[in-house]
Every structure is written in structure tokens, then in C-alpha cells.
């Protein structure tokens, strides 16, 4: 599942995000959602979140439990 819809993302979910500095390479970082930072219901590049580790990026994949 991709991370373009805010309704699909909840704190505690495991996700793959792209950090700002990794946008050119597309390198993914896996972590657990702490906060949802995007207010709009949809975003074409992915919903911006903060992970438990403090890293901020846009969700590319939601890891199914």
C-alpha cells in the first residue's frame, strides 16, 4: 500500500519513508510512525510523517502487519 492517503496512516504503523536528503536516490528508511505532519487528506509524493527515531520523510510504503 502506498502512502498517498492520510486516512491509511496511523501512529504506530511500520512504514518505509524517503528522507529529504534521499529524494534523489530514492533510498528508503523503515520505521514506526510517531506523528503525521501533512494536514491535507492526500499528497502525490506521500504523506509526511515523523518516525519514533525522530526522522522526517514522506511515506512510500505501508508495511502490512
CHARMM-style PDB file with segment names, atoms N, HN, CA, C and O in Angstrom:
ATOM      1  N   UNK     1       0.855  -1.175   0.000  1.00  0.00      PROA
ATOM      2  CA  UNK     1       0.000   0.000   0.000  1.00  0.00      PROA
ATOM      3  C   UNK     1       0.905   1.242   0.000  1.00  0.00      PROA
ATOM      4  O   UNK     1       1.875   1.306   0.755  1.00  0.00      PROA
ATOM      5  N   UNK     2       0.590   2.203  -0.829  1.00  0.00      PROA
ATOM      6  HN  UNK     2      -0.198   2.152  -1.442  1.00  0.00      PROA
ATOM      7  CA  UNK     2       1.398   3.424  -0.865  1.00  0.00      PROA
ATOM      8  C   UNK     2       0.924   4.407   0.204  1.00  0.00      PROA
ATOM      9  O   UNK     2      -0.120   4.201   0.823  1.00  0.00      PROA
ATOM     10  N   UNK     3       1.687   5.466   0.417  1.00  0.00      PROA
ATOM     11  HN  UNK     3       2.535   5.634  -0.086  1.00  0.00      PROA
ATOM     12  CA  UNK     3       1.396   6.391   1.499  1.00  0.00      PROA
ATOM     13  C   UNK     3       0.846   7.719   1.045  1.00  0.00      PROA
ATOM     14  O   UNK     3       1.187   8.753   1.619  1.00  0.00      PROA
ATOM     15  N   UNK     4      -0.016   7.722   0.008  1.00  0.00      PROA
ATOM     16  HN  UNK     4      -0.293   6.882  -0.458  1.00  0.00      PROA
ATOM     17  CA  UNK     4      -0.539   8.978  -0.523  1.00  0.00      PROA
ATOM     18  C   UNK     4      -1.815   9.445   0.168  1.00  0.00      PROA
ATOM     19  O   UNK     4      -2.225  10.590  -0.023  1.00  0.00      PROA
ATOM     20  N   UNK     5      -2.453   8.591   0.963  1.00  0.00      PROA
ATOM     21  HN  UNK     5      -2.120   7.661   1.117  1.00  0.00      PROA
ATOM     22  CA  UNK     5      -3.723   8.925   1.609  1.00  0.00      PROA
ATOM     23  C   UNK     5      -3.537   8.973   3.120  1.00  0.00      PROA
ATOM     24  O   UNK     5      -3.122   7.995   3.742  1.00  0.00      PROA
ATOM     25  N   UNK     6      -3.852  10.126   3.695  1.00  0.00      PROA
ATOM     26  HN  UNK     6      -4.189  10.920   3.189  1.00  0.00      PROA
ATOM     27  CA  UNK     6      -3.643  10.339   5.129  1.00  0.00      PROA
ATOM     28  C   UNK     6      -4.461   9.358   5.974  1.00  0.00      PROA
ATOM     29  O   UNK     6      -4.016   8.943   7.044  1.00  0.00      PROA
ATOM     30  N   UNK     7      -5.649   8.990   5.501  1.00  0.00      PROA
ATOM     31  HN  UNK     7      -6.011   9.328   4.632  1.00  0.00      PROA
ATOM     32  CA  UNK     7      -6.529   8.098   6.259  1.00  0.00      PROA
ATOM     33  C   UNK     7      -5.920   6.702   6.455  1.00  0.00      PROA
ATOM     34  O   UNK     7      -6.296   5.987   7.384  1.00  0.00      PROA
ATOM     35  N   UNK     8      -4.975   6.311   5.577  1.00  0.00      PROA
ATOM     36  HN  UNK     8      -4.669   6.891   4.822  1.00  0.00      PROA
ATOM     37  CA  UNK     8      -4.353   4.983   5.665  1.00  0.00      PROA
ATOM     38  C   UNK     8      -3.237   4.932   6.711  1.00  0.00      PROA
ATOM     39  O   UNK     8      -2.774   3.848   7.067  1.00  0.00      PROA
ATOM     40  N   UNK     9      -2.802   6.093   7.206  1.00  0.00      PROA
ATOM     41  HN  UNK     9      -3.178   6.974   6.917  1.00  0.00      PROA
ATOM     42  CA  UNK     9      -1.622   6.152   8.062  1.00  0.00      PROA
ATOM     43  C   UNK     9      -2.034   6.511   9.486  1.00  0.00      PROA
ATOM     44  O   UNK     9      -2.748   7.487   9.716  1.00  0.00      PROA
ATOM     45  N   UNK    10      -1.570   5.703  10.433  1.00  0.00      PROA
ATOM     46  HN  UNK    10      -0.990   4.911  10.247  1.00  0.00      PROA
ATOM     47  CA  UNK    10      -1.875   5.924  11.846  1.00  0.00      PROA
ATOM     48  C   UNK    10      -0.577   5.812  12.645  1.00  0.00      PROA
ATOM     49  O   UNK    10       0.321   5.061  12.264  1.00  0.00      PROA
ATOM     50  N   UNK    11      -0.472   6.556  13.753  1.00  0.00      PROA
ATOM     51  HN  UNK    11      -1.201   7.166  14.063  1.00  0.00      PROA
ATOM     52  CA  UNK    11       0.695   6.376  14.626  1.00  0.00      PROA
ATOM     53  C   UNK    11       0.805   4.911  15.060  1.00  0.00      PROA
ATOM     54  O   UNK    11      -0.196   4.271  15.380  1.00  0.00      PROA
ATOM     55  N   UNK    12       2.030   4.396  15.065  1.00  0.00      PROA
ATOM     56  HN  UNK    12       2.843   4.916  14.805  1.00  0.00      PROA
ATOM     57  CA  UNK    12       2.267   3.003  15.437  1.00  0.00      PROA
ATOM     58  C   UNK    12       2.454   2.076  14.247  1.00  0.00      PROA
ATOM     59  O   UNK    12       2.935   0.954  14.408  1.00  0.00      PROA
ATOM     60  N   UNK    13       2.072   2.538  13.030  1.00  0.00      PROA
ATOM     61  HN  UNK    13       1.682   3.450  12.900  1.00  0.00      PROA
ATOM     62  CA  UNK    13       2.262   1.715  11.832  1.00  0.00      PROA
ATOM     63  C   UNK    13       3.727   1.680  11.430  1.00  0.00      PROA
ATOM     64  O   UNK    13       4.451   2.658  11.616  1.00  0.00      PROA
ATOM     65  N   UNK    14       4.166   0.548  10.876  1.00  0.00      PROA
ATOM     66  HN  UNK    14       3.578  -0.246  10.724  1.00  0.00      PROA
ATOM     67  CA  UNK    14       5.518   0.457  10.324  1.00  0.00      PROA
ATOM     68  C   UNK    14       5.458   0.869   8.852  1.00  0.00      PROA
ATOM     69  O   UNK    14       4.627   0.373   8.091  1.00  0.00      PROA
ATOM     70  N   UNK    15       6.350   1.780   8.465  1.00  0.00      PROA
ATOM     71  HN  UNK    15       7.025   2.183   9.083  1.00  0.00      PROA
ATOM     72  CA  UNK    15       6.334   2.340   7.110  1.00  0.00      PROA
ATOM     73  C   UNK    15       7.756   2.473   6.572  1.00  0.00      PROA
ATOM     74  O   UNK    15       8.727   2.466   7.329  1.00  0.00      PROA
ATOM     75  N   UNK    16       7.857   2.595   5.244  1.00  0.00      PROA
ATOM     76  HN  UNK    16       7.068   2.601   4.629  1.00  0.00      PROA
ATOM     77  CA  UNK    16       9.095   2.982   4.580  1.00  0.00      PROA
ATOM     78  C   UNK    16       8.929   4.424   4.131  1.00  0.00      PROA
ATOM     79  O   UNK    16       7.944   4.768   3.477  1.00  0.00      PROA
ATOM     80  N   UNK    17       9.906   5.279   4.487  1.00  0.00      PROA
ATOM     81  HN  UNK    17      10.706   4.999   5.018  1.00  0.00      PROA
ATOM     82  CA  UNK    17       9.841   6.684   4.089  1.00  0.00      PROA
ATOM     83  C   UNK    17      11.082   7.056   3.283  1.00  0.00      PROA
ATOM     84  O   UNK    17      12.106   6.376   3.335  1.00  0.00      PROA
ATOM     85  N   UNK    18      10.964   8.151   2.538  1.00  0.00      PROA
ATOM     86  HN  UNK    18      10.132   8.704   2.496  1.00  0.00      PROA
ATOM     87  CA  UNK    18      12.113   8.749   1.865  1.00  0.00      PROA
ATOM     88  C   UNK    18      12.433  10.042   2.603  1.00  0.00      PROA
ATOM     89  O   UNK    18      11.600  10.943   2.695  1.00  0.00      PROA
ATOM     90  N   UNK    19      13.660  10.120   3.131  1.00  0.00      PROA
ATOM     91  HN  UNK    19      14.337   9.388   3.056  1.00  0.00      PROA
ATOM     92  CA  UNK    19      14.113  11.330   3.800  1.00  0.00      PROA
ATOM     93  C   UNK    19      14.405  12.401   2.766  1.00  0.00      PROA
ATOM     94  O   UNK    19      14.649  12.086   1.601  1.00  0.00      PROA
ATOM     95  N   UNK    20      14.383  13.677   3.180  1.00  0.00      PROA
ATOM     96  HN  UNK    20      14.184  13.932   4.126  1.00  0.00      PROA
ATOM     97  CA  UNK    20      14.624  14.802   2.270  1.00  0.00      PROA
ATOM     98  C   UNK    20      15.955  14.624   1.520  1.00  0.00      PROA
ATOM     99  O   UNK    20      16.014  14.821   0.306  1.00  0.00      PROA
ATOM    100  N   UNK    21      17.012  14.255   2.239  1.00  0.00      PROA
ATOM    101  HN  UNK    21      16.964  14.095   3.225  1.00  0.00      PROA
ATOM    102  CA  UNK    21      18.326  14.129   1.603  1.00  0.00      PROA
ATOM    103  C   UNK    21      18.427  12.907   0.694  1.00  0.00      PROA
ATOM    104  O   UNK    21      19.371  12.805  -0.090  1.00  0.00      PROA
ATOM    105  N   UNK    22      17.467  11.969   0.784  1.00  0.00      PROA
ATOM    106  HN  UNK    22      16.700  12.052   1.420  1.00  0.00      PROA
ATOM    107  CA  UNK    22      17.490  10.761  -0.039  1.00  0.00      PROA
ATOM    108  C   UNK    22      16.521  10.828  -1.215  1.00  0.00      PROA
ATOM    109  O   UNK    22      16.346   9.832  -1.917  1.00  0.00      PROA
ATOM    110  N   UNK    23      15.878  11.993  -1.450  1.00  0.00      PROA
ATOM    111  HN  UNK    23      16.020  12.802  -0.880  1.00  0.00      PROA
ATOM    112  CA  UNK    23      14.872  12.075  -2.506  1.00  0.00      PROA
ATOM    113  C   UNK    23      15.455  11.800  -3.884  1.00  0.00      PROA
ATOM    114  O   UNK    23      14.778  11.206  -4.723  1.00  0.00      PROA
ATOM    115  N   UNK    24      16.694  12.217  -4.142  1.00  0.00      PROA
ATOM    116  HN  UNK    24      17.244  12.699  -3.461  1.00  0.00      PROA
ATOM    117  CA  UNK    24      17.297  11.983  -5.462  1.00  0.00      PROA
ATOM    118  C   UNK    24      17.568  10.503  -5.701  1.00  0.00      PROA
ATOM    119  O   UNK    24      17.349   9.999  -6.803  1.00  0.00      PROA
ATOM    120  N   UNK    25      18.048   9.800  -4.664  1.00  0.00      PROA
ATOM    121  HN  UNK    25      18.226  10.209  -3.769  1.00  0.00      PROA
ATOM    122  CA  UNK    25      18.394   8.384  -4.817  1.00  0.00      PROA
ATOM    123  C   UNK    25      17.187   7.475  -4.603  1.00  0.00      PROA
ATOM    124  O   UNK    25      17.149   6.361  -5.125  1.00  0.00      PROA
ATOM    125  N   UNK    26      16.202   7.944  -3.841  1.00  0.00      PROA
ATOM    126  HN  UNK    26      16.233   8.849  -3.417  1.00  0.00      PROA
ATOM    127  CA  UNK    26      15.032   7.116  -3.546  1.00  0.00      PROA
ATOM    128  C   UNK    26      15.284   6.107  -2.438  1.00  0.00      PROA
ATOM    129  O   UNK    26      14.488   5.186  -2.255  1.00  0.00      PROA
ATOM    130  N   UNK    27      16.382   6.261  -1.689  1.00  0.00      PROA
ATOM    131  HN  UNK    27      17.029   7.010  -1.838  1.00  0.00      PROA
ATOM    132  CA  UNK    27      16.718   5.342  -0.594  1.00  0.00      PROA
ATOM    133  C   UNK    27      15.618   5.372   0.469  1.00  0.00      PROA
ATOM    134  O   UNK    27      15.198   6.445   0.904  1.00  0.00      PROA
ATOM    135  N   UNK    28      15.158   4.199   0.882  1.00  0.00      PROA
ATOM    136  HN  UNK    28      15.499   3.327   0.529  1.00  0.00      PROA
ATOM    137  CA  UNK    28      14.065   4.097   1.848  1.00  0.00      PROA
ATOM    138  C   UNK    28      14.594   3.872   3.256  1.00  0.00      PROA
ATOM    139  O   UNK    28      15.615   3.213   3.452  1.00  0.00      PROA
ATOM    140  N   UNK    29      13.888   4.427   4.231  1.00  0.00      PROA
ATOM    141  HN  UNK    29      13.059   4.962   4.072  1.00  0.00      PROA
ATOM    142  CA  UNK    29      14.202   4.248   5.645  1.00  0.00      PROA
ATOM    143  C   UNK    29      12.958   3.670   6.306  1.00  0.00      PROA
ATOM    144  O   UNK    29      11.863   4.214   6.165  1.00  0.00      PROA
ATOM    145  N   UNK    30      13.132   2.555   7.035  1.00  0.00      PROA
ATOM    146  HN  UNK    30      14.022   2.113   7.149  1.00  0.00      PROA
ATOM    147  CA  UNK    30      11.980   1.911   7.681  1.00  0.00      PROA
ATOM    148  C   UNK    30      11.885   2.343   9.136  1.00  0.00      PROA
ATOM    149  O   UNK    30      12.896   2.483   9.825  1.00  0.00      PROA
ATOM    150  N   UNK    31      10.660   2.552   9.593  1.00  0.00      PROA
ATOM    151  HN  UNK    31       9.839   2.438   9.034  1.00  0.00      PROA
ATOM    152  CA  UNK    31      10.454   2.924  10.987  1.00  0.00      PROA
ATOM    153  C   UNK    31       8.981   2.923  11.352  1.00  0.00      PROA
ATOM    154  O   UNK    31       8.117   2.582  10.543  1.00  0.00      PROA
ATOM    155  N   UNK    32       8.718   3.314  12.592  1.00  0.00      PROA
ATOM    156  HN  UNK    32       9.420   3.591  13.249  1.00  0.00      PROA
ATOM    157  CA  UNK    32       7.355   3.341  13.126  1.00  0.00      PROA
ATOM    158  C   UNK    32       6.885   4.790  13.218  1.00  0.00      PROA
ATOM    159  O   UNK    32       7.606   5.656  13.715  1.00  0.00      PROA
ATOM    160  N   UNK    33       5.665   5.044  12.734  1.00  0.00      PROA
ATOM    161  HN  UNK    33       5.079   4.341  12.331  1.00  0.00      PROA
ATOM    162  CA  UNK    33       5.107   6.406  12.706  1.00  0.00      PROA
ATOM    163  C   UNK    33       4.863   6.896  14.131  1.00  0.00      PROA
ATOM    164  O   UNK    33       4.236   6.212  14.940  1.00  0.00      PROA
ATOM    165  N   UNK    34       5.377   8.110  14.426  1.00  0.00      PROA
ATOM    166  HN  UNK    34       5.886   8.665  13.769  1.00  0.00      PROA
ATOM    167  CA  UNK    34       5.098   8.777  15.695  1.00  0.00      PROA
ATOM    168  C   UNK    34       4.055   9.866  15.490  1.00  0.00      PROA
ATOM    169  O   UNK    34       3.060   9.918  16.213  1.00  0.00      PROA
ATOM    170  N   UNK    35       4.285  10.758  14.485  1.00  0.00      PROA
ATOM    171  HN  UNK    35       5.093  10.715  13.898  1.00  0.00      PROA
ATOM    172  CA  UNK    35       3.373  11.877  14.207  1.00  0.00      PROA
ATOM    173  C   UNK    35       3.118  11.976  12.714  1.00  0.00      PROA
ATOM    174  O   UNK    35       3.999  11.677  11.908  1.00  0.00      PROA
ATOM    175  N   UNK    36       1.904  12.398  12.340  1.00  0.00      PROA
ATOM    176  HN  UNK    36       1.189  12.641  12.995  1.00  0.00      PROA
ATOM    177  CA  UNK    36       1.572  12.694  10.948  1.00  0.00      PROA
ATOM    178  C   UNK    36       1.681  14.207  10.782  1.00  0.00      PROA
ATOM    179  O   UNK    36       1.024  14.962  11.499  1.00  0.00      PROA
ATOM    180  N   UNK    37       2.511  14.649   9.838  1.00  0.00      PROA
ATOM    181  HN  UNK    37       3.046  14.035   9.257  1.00  0.00      PROA
ATOM    182  CA  UNK    37       2.789  16.077   9.685  1.00  0.00      PROA
ATOM    183  C   UNK    37       2.004  16.739   8.558  1.00  0.00      PROA
ATOM    184  O   UNK    37       1.843  17.959   8.563  1.00  0.00      PROA
ATOM    185  N   UNK    38       1.511  15.963   7.589  1.00  0.00      PROA
ATOM    186  HN  UNK    38       1.642  14.972   7.585  1.00  0.00      PROA
ATOM    187  CA  UNK    38       0.726  16.522   6.482  1.00  0.00      PROA
ATOM    188  C   UNK    38      -0.720  16.667   6.929  1.00  0.00      PROA
ATOM    189  O   UNK    38      -1.307  15.730   7.470  1.00  0.00      PROA
ATOM    190  N   UNK    39      -1.296  17.857   6.700  1.00  0.00      PROA
ATOM    191  HN  UNK    39      -0.819  18.618   6.260  1.00  0.00      PROA
ATOM    192  CA  UNK    39      -2.692  18.095   7.094  1.00  0.00      PROA
ATOM    193  C   UNK    39      -3.693  17.715   6.009  1.00  0.00      PROA
ATOM    194  O   UNK    39      -4.832  17.365   6.318  1.00  0.00      PROA
ATOM    195  N   UNK    40      -3.283  17.778   4.735  1.00  0.00      PROA
ATOM    196  HN  UNK    40      -2.358  18.063   4.484  1.00  0.00      PROA
ATOM    197  CA  UNK    40      -4.237  17.501   3.656  1.00  0.00      PROA
ATOM    198  C   UNK    40      -4.539  16.001   3.590  1.00  0.00      PROA
ATOM    199  O   UNK    40      -3.704  15.186   3.983  1.00  0.00      PROA
ATOM    200  N   UNK    41      -5.735  15.628   3.092  1.00  0.00      PROA
ATOM    201  HN  UNK    41      -6.413  16.290   2.773  1.00  0.00      PROA
ATOM    202  CA  UNK    41      -6.112  14.214   3.061  1.00  0.00      PROA
ATOM    203  C   UNK    41      -5.305  13.376   2.070  1.00  0.00      PROA
ATOM    204  O   UNK    41      -5.193  12.162   2.239  1.00  0.00      PROA
ATOM    205  N   UNK    42      -4.742  14.013   1.036  1.00  0.00      PROA
ATOM    206  HN  UNK    42      -4.833  14.999   0.899  1.00  0.00      PROA
ATOM    207  CA  UNK    42      -3.942  13.293   0.029  1.00  0.00      PROA
ATOM    208  C   UNK    42      -2.718  14.122  -0.315  1.00  0.00      PROA
ATOM    209  O   UNK    42      -2.740  15.349  -0.219  1.00  0.00      PROA
ATOM    210  N   UNK    43      -1.633  13.435  -0.724  1.00  0.00      PROA
ATOM    211  HN  UNK    43      -1.615  12.439  -0.802  1.00  0.00      PROA
ATOM    212  CA  UNK    43      -0.452  14.142  -1.223  1.00  0.00      PROA
ATOM    213  C   UNK    43       0.201  13.259  -2.274  1.00  0.00      PROA
ATOM    214  O   UNK    43       0.458  12.084  -2.008  1.00  0.00      PROA
ATOM    215  N   UNK    44       0.481  13.797  -3.479  1.00  0.00      PROA
ATOM    216  HN  UNK    44       0.273  14.751  -3.695  1.00  0.00      PROA
ATOM    217  CA  UNK    44       1.002  12.962  -4.570  1.00  0.00      PROA
ATOM    218  C   UNK    44       2.384  12.357  -4.297  1.00  0.00      PROA
ATOM    219  O   UNK    44       2.724  11.325  -4.876  1.00  0.00      PROA
ATOM    220  N   UNK    45       3.182  12.982  -3.426  1.00  0.00      PROA
ATOM    221  HN  UNK    45       2.906  13.821  -2.956  1.00  0.00      PROA
ATOM    222  CA  UNK    45       4.523  12.454  -3.139  1.00  0.00      PROA
ATOM    223  C   UNK    45       4.563  11.649  -1.850  1.00  0.00      PROA
ATOM    224  O   UNK    45       5.624  11.163  -1.459  1.00  0.00      PROA
ATOM    225  N   UNK    46       3.427  11.501  -1.185  1.00  0.00      PROA
ATOM    226  HN  UNK    46       2.565  11.895  -1.502  1.00  0.00      PROA
ATOM    227  CA  UNK    46       3.381  10.749   0.063  1.00  0.00      PROA
ATOM    228  C   UNK    46       3.125  11.672   1.244  1.00  0.00      PROA
ATOM    229  O   UNK    46       3.513  12.841   1.233  1.00  0.00      PROA
ATOM    230  N   UNK    47       2.469  11.135   2.258  1.00  0.00      PROA
ATOM    231  HN  UNK    47       2.153  10.186   2.268  1.00  0.00      PROA
ATOM    232  CA  UNK    47       2.159  11.885   3.468  1.00  0.00      PROA
ATOM    233  C   UNK    47       3.440  12.030   4.299  1.00  0.00      PROA
ATOM    234  O   UNK    47       4.171  11.059   4.490  1.00  0.00      PROA
ATOM    235  N   UNK    48       3.707  13.239   4.788  1.00  0.00      PROA
ATOM    236  HN  UNK    48       3.112  14.028   4.633  1.00  0.00      PROA
ATOM    237  CA  UNK    48       4.916  13.477   5.584  1.00  0.00      PROA
ATOM    238  C   UNK    48       4.664  13.054   7.027  1.00  0.00      PROA
ATOM    239  O   UNK    48       3.660  13.430   7.632  1.00  0.00      PROA
ATOM    240  N   UNK    49       5.598  12.260   7.572  1.00  0.00      PROA
ATOM    241  HN  UNK    49       6.413  11.954   7.081  1.00  0.00      PROA
ATOM    242  CA  UNK    49       5.476  11.761   8.945  1.00  0.00      PROA
ATOM    243  C   UNK    49       6.805  11.921   9.689  1.00  0.00      PROA
ATOM    244  O   UNK    49       7.865  12.078   9.083  1.00  0.00      PROA
ATOM    245  N   UNK    50       6.712  11.877  11.018  1.00  0.00      PROA
ATOM    246  HN  UNK    50       5.851  11.750  11.510  1.00  0.00      PROA
ATOM    247  CA  UNK    50       7.893  11.789  11.882  1.00  0.00      PROA
ATOM    248  C   UNK    50       7.901  10.383  12.465  1.00  0.00      PROA
ATOM    249  O   UNK    50       6.888   9.914  12.984  1.00  0.00      PROA
ATOM    250  N   UNK    51       9.047   9.713  12.376  1.00  0.00      PROA
ATOM    251  HN  UNK    51       9.870  10.095  11.954  1.00  0.00      PROA
ATOM    252  CA  UNK    51       9.186   8.370  12.937  1.00  0.00      PROA
ATOM    253  C   UNK    51       9.533   8.455  14.426  1.00  0.00      PROA
ATOM    254  O   UNK    51       9.879   9.519  14.938  1.00  0.00      PROA
ATOM    255  N   UNK    52       9.433   7.303  15.113  1.00  0.00      PROA
ATOM    256  HN  UNK    52       9.152   6.438  14.697  1.00  0.00      PROA
ATOM    257  CA  UNK    52       9.819   7.224  16.529  1.00  0.00      PROA
ATOM    258  C   UNK    52      11.267   7.672  16.719  1.00  0.00      PROA
ATOM    259  O   UNK    52      11.617   8.219  17.765  1.00  0.00      PROA
ATOM    260  N   UNK    53      12.109   7.440  15.706  1.00  0.00      PROA
ATOM    261  HN  UNK    53      11.824   6.995  14.857  1.00  0.00      PROA
ATOM    262  CA  UNK    53      13.527   7.800  15.765  1.00  0.00      PROA
ATOM    263  C   UNK    53      13.769   9.297  15.591  1.00  0.00      PROA
ATOM    264  O   UNK    53      14.888   9.772  15.784  1.00  0.00      PROA
ATOM    265  N   UNK    54      12.706  10.054  15.220  1.00  0.00      PROA
ATOM    266  HN  UNK    54      11.797   9.668  15.063  1.00  0.00      PROA
ATOM    267  CA  UNK    54      12.833  11.485  15.016  1.00  0.00      PROA
ATOM    268  C   UNK    54      13.049  11.883  13.564  1.00  0.00      PROA
ATOM    269  O   UNK    54      13.015  13.068  13.233  1.00  0.00      PROA
ATOM    270  N   UNK    55      13.274  10.890  12.684  1.00  0.00      PROA
ATOM    271  HN  UNK    55      13.302   9.927  12.953  1.00  0.00      PROA
ATOM    272  CA  UNK    55      13.479  11.191  11.261  1.00  0.00      PROA
ATOM    273  C   UNK    55      12.148  11.594  10.619  1.00  0.00      PROA
ATOM    274  O   UNK    55      11.091  11.062  10.962  1.00  0.00      PROA
ATOM    275  N   UNK    56      12.222  12.553   9.674  1.00  0.00      PROA
ATOM    276  HN  UNK    56      13.080  12.985   9.396  1.00  0.00      PROA
ATOM    277  CA  UNK    56      11.034  13.065   8.992  1.00  0.00      PROA
ATOM    278  C   UNK    56      11.160  12.780   7.504  1.00  0.00      PROA
ATOM    279  O   UNK    56      12.205  13.033   6.905  1.00  0.00      PROA
ATOM    280  N   UNK    57      10.091  12.251   6.905  1.00  0.00      PROA
ATOM    281  HN  UNK    57       9.242  12.045   7.392  1.00  0.00      PROA
ATOM    282  CA  UNK    57      10.095  11.986   5.475  1.00  0.00      PROA
ATOM    283  C   UNK    57       8.702  11.661   4.987  1.00  0.00      PROA
ATOM    284  O   UNK    57       7.732  11.668   5.745  1.00  0.00      PROA
ATOM    285  N   UNK    58       8.630  11.373   3.684  1.00  0.00      PROA
ATOM    286  HN  UNK    58       9.418  11.368   3.068  1.00  0.00      PROA
ATOM    287  CA  UNK    58       7.338  11.063   3.066  1.00  0.00      PROA
ATOM    288  C   UNK    58       7.166   9.557   2.924  1.00  0.00      PROA
ATOM    289  O   UNK    58       8.086   8.850   2.512  1.00  0.00      PROA
ATOM    290  N   UNK    59       5.969   9.075   3.273  1.00  0.00      PROA
ATOM    291  HN  UNK    59       5.222   9.649   3.607  1.00  0.00      PROA
ATOM    292  CA  UNK    59       5.677   7.641   3.259  1.00  0.00      PROA
ATOM    293  C   UNK    59       5.608   7.131   1.817  1.00  0.00      PROA
ATOM    294  O   UNK    59       4.872   7.679   0.997  1.00  0.00      PROA
ATOM    295  N   UNK    60       6.370   6.091   1.517  1.00  0.00      PROA
ATOM    296  HN  UNK    60       6.967   5.646   2.183  1.00  0.00      PROA
ATOM    297  CA  UNK    60       6.338   5.448   0.208  1.00  0.00      PROA
ATOM    298  C   UNK    60       5.605   4.118   0.260  1.00  0.00      PROA
ATOM    299  O   UNK    60       4.898   3.768  -0.685  1.00  0.00      PROA
ATOM    300  N   UNK    61       5.762   3.365   1.355  1.00  0.00      PROA
ATOM    301  HN  UNK    61       6.336   3.650   2.123  1.00  0.00      PROA
ATOM    302  CA  UNK    61       5.096   2.069   1.510  1.00  0.00      PROA
ATOM    303  C   UNK    61       4.629   1.912   2.945  1.00  0.00      PROA
ATOM    304  O   UNK    61       5.311   2.316   3.887  1.00  0.00      PROA
ATOM    305  N   UNK    62       3.456   1.318   3.093  1.00  0.00      PROA
ATOM    306  HN  UNK    62       2.902   0.989   2.328  1.00  0.00      PROA
ATOM    307  CA  UNK    62       2.963   0.934   4.415  1.00  0.00      PROA
ATOM    308  C   UNK    62       3.205  -0.563   4.550  1.00  0.00      PROA
ATOM    309  O   UNK    62       2.759  -1.343   3.709  1.00  0.00      PROA
ATOM    310  N   UNK    63       3.906  -0.968   5.602  1.00  0.00      PROA
ATOM    311  HN  UNK    63       4.268  -0.334   6.286  1.00  0.00      PROA
ATOM    312  CA  UNK    63       4.226  -2.372   5.806  1.00  0.00      PROA
ATOM    313  C   UNK    63       3.016  -3.043   6.466  1.00  0.00      PROA
ATOM    314  O   UNK    63       2.584  -2.636   7.545  1.00  0.00      PROA
ATOM    315  N   UNK    64       2.482  -4.060   5.817  1.00  0.00      PROA
ATOM    316  HN  UNK    64       2.833  -4.390   4.941  1.00  0.00      PROA
ATOM    317  CA  UNK    64       1.296  -4.741   6.344  1.00  0.00      PROA
ATOM    318  C   UNK    64       1.677  -5.567   7.573  1.00  0.00      PROA
ATOM    319  O   UNK    64       2.707  -6.241   7.567  1.00  0.00      PROA
ATOM    320  N   UNK    65       0.854  -5.522   8.627  1.00  0.00      PROA
ATOM    321  HN  UNK    65       0.017  -4.975   8.632  1.00  0.00      PROA
ATOM    322  CA  UNK    65       1.179  -6.289   9.859  1.00  0.00      PROA
ATOM    323  C   UNK    65       1.099  -7.791   9.652  1.00  0.00      PROA
ATOM    324  OT1 UNK    65       1.343  -8.557  10.585  1.00  0.00      PROA
TER     325      UNK     65
END
